[in-house]
Amino acid sequence: MGLVVFYIWLPLDVIPDVFLLLGIVDDLAVFTFILQLMVKMAPLELQKKYELKKLQK
């Protein structure tokens, strides 16, 4: 969660929000990536409690 807050606070961005649609899509992609990492790193007890399923590759 700290990474999400840090990314919002950070003035640097891969695609600046000046390019409205691309900037928003870029931010959503980063948030989605960070959330996926959080789910993958969740302890087994939380995964079972909330029935989280990891993506199989």
Buried (B, 14 or more C-beta within 10 A) or exposed (E): EEBEEEBEEEEEBEBEEEEEEEBEEBBEEBBEEBEEEEBEEBEEEEBEEEEEEEEEE
